[in-house]
Amino acid sequence: MSKRSAARRVLAGLLVLSLLGLLAGCGGAAKEQKQQPPAQEKPKVKAGIMFSIVNPARAGGWDRADWAGIEALRNEYGWEVTVGEGVPYAQTAATAAGYAEKGYDLVIFPDAGQTEAFREVAPKYPKTWFVMMSMCDNLPNSPRVAAWSPDLYAYGEMVGLVAAKATKSGTIGLIGGVPVPALVTLFSGAIEAAKFVRPDVKVLTYFVGDWVDVAKHRELAALQIQQGADVIFPETGPGTLGCYEAAQAGGAKIVGFAWDMYEDAPKVMLTSVIINKPRMYKDLAEQFMSGKLEKKIVNCGAEYFGLSDFRGSLPEQTVKEIQDLVAKLQKGELPIPVVIHEEIMKK
């Protein structure tokens, strides 16, 4: 055999060995890849929330603001949120306990009227987070409780500033659903701020007794208009529609509650004093998902509130005066006294 033939055979052998090694390596890699367990998808955060009214997405401003927060949890953070609608206050505790029993990560209370249930249920389920998204002055005796508590007195102050600057008659009306402490606090802030802006202002306050009776809301709003009110602030639920109807019939204006309510009553809506509840819900989501959620009350002051567009409802100069007052309120520069008017609960 010639030297050249022998060299060719050696080279061919080396090539075969290289190919076999390469195939073996690929097979080993494929085998190794097959042995790796599939990536586990992180489970969704599960939260439950209860509303005392139905269709919160289209109810009063407070509920709509909460609904926007729920949508943020679902769409921006991928949370699975179960919504209970039309849950009476007397059944709130049982509904909240049901969520906890099913292993939900969080139970959210959007309404200060649910405070009793919040305090009752949370201690029974220390492994579940219970969160109040309304006025809260103390937390239940449980390790996993928190609250984002809007300063409703400051919110009421903003309402009072707007109404007192906008009224021509010197009389404004406040209409509430049920006289829960949060609402009494809000109305008290509105009364004091209105008097701060206009000492001679007359403030009428009425409570309907529920959140949904459109006819009764209409009746009480019409009564306030008959008594001279030309600016009305309704803090209620679906019954607010009655206030809008009375305002349109009687030539009064409405200050919307918590959310931009212009589309509901464009002919009578002066502006809306907005509560940035989506910000509150996003704060909650960020802290929970980062493991930084702790037992505390987050006080949401005037920086969480603002005004919707006036859309030509008032002269530009009046709008500017209102906006200047609101800016000073947000900076803590208005010396409005804090006085809780408990007497209005009897009206």
N, C-alpha and C positions, 0 to 999 in steps of 0.2 A: 504494500500500500504506500502510495506516495505521501510525502509530508503534507502536501497541499490538501489531499483527501482527508487525512487524519485531522487537520486543523478545522476543516469544514464540519466534520462529525462532532468535534468538541464544541464548536460554536453553536451547532444545532442543538446539542444537548443542553447547553447553558440557556438557550432561548426557551426550550421546553420547561426547564426547571423554573425559570422566571415567570412564565405564564401560569404554571401551576401554583406558584407562591402567591401571585396576584389574585388568582381566582379564590384561593383559600382565604386570603385576607378579606376579600369582598364578602365571601360567604360568612366569615366570622363576624364582620361588621354588621351584616344583615341580621345574623343570629342575635348579636348583641343588641341591635336596635329593637328587634322583636321582643326581647326579654324586658325592655324598659316598660314600666307600668304607664298606662295612659294618664295624661295630665288631669288632675281633679279640678273641676270648675268650682270656684268659691261659691258657697251657698248664698242666696240672696238674704238680705236683712228683711225680716218680717215684722211689720208694725200693724197695730190695730188702733182705730180711732172711732169715736162715737159722736154723732150729732143728735141733738134733741129735735131737729126739724128734718124734713125730707128734702131731697134735691139741693144739697148745700151749694152746689156749683152755681145755682141760679136763685139762691135765697137772699137774705140780707147781706150787707157789706162785710160783716164780721165773718160769716160763713164762707163768703167768696174769697176773702183774703186767706182763710185757712185752706180752702180748696186749691188756691194757687200754690200754697206751701206743699200740699200733698202731691200736686203735679210735679213740683221740683224734686221731691223725694223719688218719685217714680221715674221721671224722664232723665234727670241729671245724675242720679245716684243708683238707679236700678233697683230700688227697694220694692218689695211687694207689700202694698198697703191695703188692708181690708177696712172698708168703711161701713159702719153701722149707721143707718138713717132712721129718724123718727124714734129714737130711744128716749123715753121719758126719764126725767131725773131720777125717779124712784127705781129704775131698772139699770141705771148706769153702772152701779157696782157689780151687778151680776154679769153684765156684758163684758166689763173689764176683766173680771175673774175668768170668764170664758176664754178670752184671748190668752191670758197667762197659762191656763190649764192646757191649751193647745201648743204651748211652747213658743209663743211669739217673743221676739227679742225686746220689743218695746210696746207699751200701751200709752197712747197720747190722749190727753183731755184738752179739747180746744175751748172749753167754756167754763168760766168761773162758777157757774151754777152747778158744776160737777165736782166742786171742791170736797164736799162731804164724801163722795164715792172715792175720790183720790186718796183721802186720808184713811178711809176704811180698808181699801183693798191692798194698797201697796205693802203694808207690813206683813201681809199673809203670803206674799210671793217675793222673797228677798233676792231671788235670782233673776227677776224680770225688771227691766227699767220702766218706771212710770214717770211720765213727763207732763206737766201742766203748761199749756200754751195760753195762759190768761193770767189775770192778776192773782198774785200769790204772795202772802206775807210770811208763811212758815211752811216747812216741808214735813211730810209724814215721818214717823219713826221707822225708817227703813234705809238700808244702805244704798239702794239704787233708785233714787228719786231726784228729780231736777225740775226746774221751772224757768221758762222765759216769760217774765212778768212785765207786760207793758205798763208804763206809768200812766194809768188812766186819768189821774188828776191832771197831769201835763197835757194829755190828749184833750181832755175837756177844756183846758185853758186855750188850746189852739182853736177849738170850736167857738168858744166865747169871743175870742178876738175877732174872728171872721164875722160872726153874727152881729156883734155890736157895731162893727164898722159898716156893715152892709145895710142894717135896718134904717128905714126912713121914718117909720112910725115911732121908733123908740121902744117897741115891744117885740120880744122874740119868744119862740116856743120850743120847749124840749119835750119830746114824747118818747117814753120807754116802754118796753114790753113788760118785763117783770122787775120789781125793785130789788134785784140782787145787789149785794154790797159793791160789786164792781161798777154797776151802773149808777148807784148813788154817788160814788166817788167821782165818776166822770162828770155827772151833772153838776156836782159841787164845784169842780174846776171851771166848768163853763160859766156858772153863775158869777164866780169871783172874778174871772178874766173879763167878762162882759162889763161888770161894774168898774173894773180898773180902767177900761177904755172909755166907758160912758157911765158915769156915776148915776145918772137919772134913768138908766135903762130899766125896763120892767121885764122880768123873766117868768114865764108861765111854765109849769112842769106838770105833766100828767103821765100816769102809768096805765096801760091798757089792761094788764092782768095776764096776757099771753103774748106770744110772738107771731101769731098767724091770723088773727081775726081781722080781715081786711075791712069789713064794715065798721067795726068799732074803732079801728085806727082812723078811718075816714071821718067818723063822727067827732072824735076828740080833736083831730087836726082842724076840722071846720069850726069847732067851738073856740079854739085858740085864735083862729083868723077873725071870728066874730068879735073877740075881745081885743083885737088890734094887732095881733102878731102878723108881721109881713115876712119874717124869716123863721123857718122851722127846721129843727134838727131832730130827725127820728132815729133812735137807736133801738132797732127791733129786727125782726126776721121778715118772713114773707108778707106779714101784715103791713109792711112799709108802703106797699102799693096803694093802700087806702090814703096814706098821707100825701102821696104824689097826686092822687086824684083830687083831694080836697084843695091842695095848693093851686092846681091848675084852675079849678072852678072858682077859687076865691082870690086869685091874683097874688098869691104869696110865692116865696122862693124857698127852695130846699137846700140845706147843706148835707151832702151825702156822707154816709158813715163807712169808714174803714177801707172802702174800695172805691174806685172811680165809677160812680153810679150814673154817669151822664146818659148812657144809652137807654137806661130804663125810663128816664123822664127828661128828655132834652129841653123841653119848653120851660121847665121850672127849676132845673138844677143850677144852682149858683156856683158851686164847686164841691169837692169832696175832700174831707180830711182823711188822708190815707194812713193806714198802719202797714208797715212793711213786714208783714208776716212771712212772706217767702224768705226774707233774710233770716228770720228767727229759725225757720225750719232748716235752712242751709247750715246755720250755726250748729244746730243739733246733729245733723248728718255728719258734718266734718269732725265734730268731737267724738261722736260714737264710733265712726269708722277708723279713726286714728287711735282709739283707745284712751282718749283724753277726757271723755265725759265723766263728770264727777258730781257728787251731791252738792248742789248749790242752786241759788236763785240768781239768774241773770236779769238784772234790772234794765229794761229797755226804755230809755228816756226819750225826750223830744227828738233826738237824732233819728229815731225809728219812724217818725211821723212826717208828713208833708202834705202839700196841697196839689190837687189836680188842676188842670188848665181851667181858667175862668171862662174861656170861650166867649168873650165879649159880654158876659152877664153884668159886669160892673164897669164904671169909668176907669180908665187906665190909672188915674191918680189914686183912686180908692184901692185898686189892686196893689199898687206900689206900697201904699201905706200899710196894707195888710201883710204883704210879704216882708216889709221891714220889721213889723212887730213879731212875725213868726221867726225871723232870723235872730232877733234879740232873745226870744223865748228859748230857742235852741241853744243859745250861748249862755243862758242863765242870767240874763241882764234885766229881766222884768220882775220887779218886787211885788208879785201877786201873792197875797196871803193864802195860806192853806187852811180852809175852813170846810169841814164836812157838814153838809146840810141834811141831817137825819130827818128833819121835819118833812122833807119832800116825800118820804116813804108813805106818808099818810094821805097823799093826794091821789 
